Amino acid sequence: MEIYSVPQMLRAEKRSDELGVSLSALMDNAGKALADEIERECVRLSVREPVILVGKGNNGGDGIVAARLLSERGFKPVTVLCCGKPSTELAIAAMKRLGDDVEVTDKASGELICSARVLVDCIFGTGFRGEIIEELRPLFADIEKSSAFVIACDIPSGANARNGEVSELAVRADLTVTMHRGKLGMYLSPARYHCGEVRVCDIGIPEGTEEGCEEFENRISLYDASVSELLPERPQWGHKGTFGRALCICGSSRYFGAAKMSCEAALRTGAGLVELLSTEKCIDITAPESPECIYTRAGSGETLTASALPMIEERLRGASAVLIGCGLGCSSQTEELVKGLVEMSQVPLVIDADGINSLCVNIDVLLKKKSEVILTPHPAELARLCGVSVSDVMSDRVRYAAELAGKYGVTVVSKSAETIVTNGTQSVVVQTGNTALSKGGSGDMLAGAIASLTAQRPDKPLENSILAALIIGESARALSEVMSPRGIIARDILGQIPLTLKKFES
């Protein structure tokens, strides 16, 4: 499902006006769409007097139009001016058209809010960011205490449509009626948990609003299609060579668990062969518990060094995809190791964790790559790659990830409560997963799964990354139906992966 960033929505509205569907007509259409949904819920709940809370901007204007239309349909809406009189041209015009038979008040009393059975939130729109101002906090506290069915117009007030951040006391809606396209922030945490059911309504924006617009160079979507469409082909006559060989350059004497997790995830997600190239100590500890892997010792020190590059070059000849980083450690030697691998590898390369940290100082080496590269950063790693702060990244994660992907011609898998996969021109939000993944080992599993799927299908880095996120996320979700997310660990999720794949296949 296609979704819009705030700049994309603003541009679409402007282009609509240029193409002949005016901003005034769009507000009328939005008000009608909102009125239709309010009517639907009022009929369901046997309510005749919905309370519509309006702000002074265009979101409030949508609510005023809806109030007029509901009155014409025989309802008795109460329109509450929560921030004073309307202040935008469109909202002022909508107010002038409001009939005298519609009750309007500027007194948002606690009694009115708490006695309402249907509350409609049209206070702030997609332009909101920051915190709810002090004067309005009592109103929002009353909304929070209300037992009414709450309908939000476009996005719940107090939620940031750009990045999913929410203010304290942000509205928690039962239903969000959003116009033309869902807005990016609605599908990111924590705002997604404030939206309730989301209904996307057509408001008459014409075709062609996206053509030739800079804002639409990166198209954003929410993954909601059939997962089976993403699965690599698995012919019945296949053998281990058919399904690719994943070379994992992972682990160190201290972080051998990360190597084990990534390799087992690669095995569990269908690679025909998985090889771990690591230090002697890491392999000696890992091999007895994972006999299905192939092992190559590449040094007796605490961590791998650039001296392993000749051996890696030799092992690359039989590999279909390479993973580097999980538990690798970070030093000047690993920086040289990662740099050399990027320059050398002619098969797809997945770079995770310490591989990313080692890449940051030589990031322009990506311009010399000879193969597909997939980066899997968490927010702090993405910030290092982009040379900005974590708060900068979290303010607009899609933009930073897409710009990084576009600049270097890579696929970026931006990890957080939701996973964002982007190649710079197409960005996909994957919502699957829960707090069972908020533990060590989760990123190692995801990286291993991406490497495995890429070994099986080297030419589809975006699809492989999306599928890996869905597999790991759904495995965690399914386990949480029978176990508490608090107690689930990575090893539990690894065991669930074959069951998840069986579900996806059917």
Secondary structure, DSSP 4 states (H G I P E B T S, - for coil): -EEE-HHHHHHHHHHHHHTT--HHHHHHHHHHHHHHHHHHHHHHHT-S--EEEE-SSHHHHHHHHHHHHHHHTT---EEEETTSS--SHHHHHHHHTS-TTSEEES---HHHHHH-SEEEEES--TT--S---GGGHHHHHHHHH--SEEEEESS-TTB-TTT--B-TT----SEEEEESSEEGGGGSTTGGGGS-EEEEE---PPTTTTTT-GGGSSEEEE--S-GGGGSPP--TT--TTTT-EEEEE---SS-HHHHHHHHHHHHHTT-SEEEEEE-HHHHHHHGGG-TTSEEEE--SSSS--GGGHHHHHHHHTT-SEEEE-TT---SHHHHHHHHHHHHH--S-EEEETHHHHHHGGGGGGGGG-SS-EEEE--HHHHHHHHTS-HHHHHHSHHHHHHHHHHHHT-EEEE-SSSEEEE-SSEEEEE----GGGSSTTHHHHHHHHHHHHHHH-TT-HHHHHHHHHHHHHHHHHHHTTTS-TTT--HHHHHHHHHHHHHHHH-
